[in-house]
Structures are given as C-alpha cells and as structure tokens.
C-alpha cells in the first residue's frame, strides 16, 4: 500500500506542475519539451532492457484500440493540425511513457522490491502504481471522470506491455497508436 500512496502522490504532483513547466518553453520546439524532461527523469534511473513481445501481448491491442476509437468518436471535436497533431500523436505519448512506464515504474519497482500487489495478483505493484498515477495525471484534462477511469485501465494495459516485454518500445508504440485511434476519425468519415 505505501507504494500505491507514493504513486498517487507523484501522479498528483506531476499533474499539477510538470506539464506547466514543460509548456513554458516557447516556439515550435516547445512541443518536445515534455518528452525531453521525461527522458531526463527516465535516464536518471537506468535499468536492464530486454526485447521480446509475446503473442499474448499483441492479442490485447484490439480491445484498447476499439475503446480509444469509440471514445474519440463520442468526444467529437475536430482533428488537430500541425504542431497540435505532433503533440497528441508523438510528443505526449513519448513523454508519458518515459515518465510513467519508464521513470516512475523504476521508482515504484525499487520501492516495492518487485513484489506483487497481493499474493493472488500475478501483476507487479509497479504496474498498478503507474496506472494510478497515470489516471490522476489525466485529471488535468478538465476532470473528465470517464477519461480518468479509461486511462487507469489503459495505463494497466501499457504497464502490462512494459512488464511482459521488459522495455518501453512497445508501450510507446501502443500509446501512439491509441492516441491515433482516439482522434475523431469516425466523425470525419461521416461528414
């Protein structure tokens, strides 16, 4: 439980100040300030990297992409353009994965010493802690409670990919495709 409390606290602190600090950078390169800060956090706690993607991890993608597409359609709006599109599809997912499934995962894994949340839960505490912090982080998007619940389970899925593959590449790729799926493509096709 102390690990989850730590995760919730870190999520709240990051939500309140991290994006504001990174968005203070002016100009077009400001879009990459958040991923750059997240990368600095991530490399501060190095860890071993292995590359593997079991088939069972790939079989989970379709559900997440379907939910993201439905959410994007229900939310509506217009397709972002220019640097806003770069932010939504590349910079934000990269920064969030470096921050949550990278740096925070390492912090929580070291805090919990790799233990599972409960004796019957086969998933590591770091997975649940990063999911909780990731959900709290999304409160800054206007407090849409559905999005907070959705991002908790999305964070659990991305954490599962991080855990099962042993690296950040697959969660970054999955997050980028989730954000692409969450754009209002269906609404544009209907227009």
Number of C-alpha atoms within 10 A of each C-alpha: 11 11 20 20 13 18 26 21 15 20 25 21 14 18 20 15 11 16 16 12 12 18 14 11 14 10 8 11 9 17 21 20 21 26 23 17 17 23 19 14 17 23 12 11 13 11 13 6 10 11 11 11 15 10 8 10 16 12 9 13 16 11 10 20 20 14 16 22 21 18 18 20 18 13 13 16 12 11 12 14 10 8 14 14 15 14 20 19 21 21 21 21 22 25 23 20 31 27 24 29 30 26 24 26 28 22 19 24 20 13 15 18 13 14 16 17 19 11 8 7 9 10 19 21 24 31 26 25 32 35 29 27 27 31 26 25 25 21 18 16 11 8 11 12 13 10 17 20 16 18 22 23 18 22 26 23 22 29 27 20 27 23 18 18 19 17 20 22 16 21 25 22 15 20 25 20 18 22 19 19 22 24 25 22 17 16 16 13 7 6 5
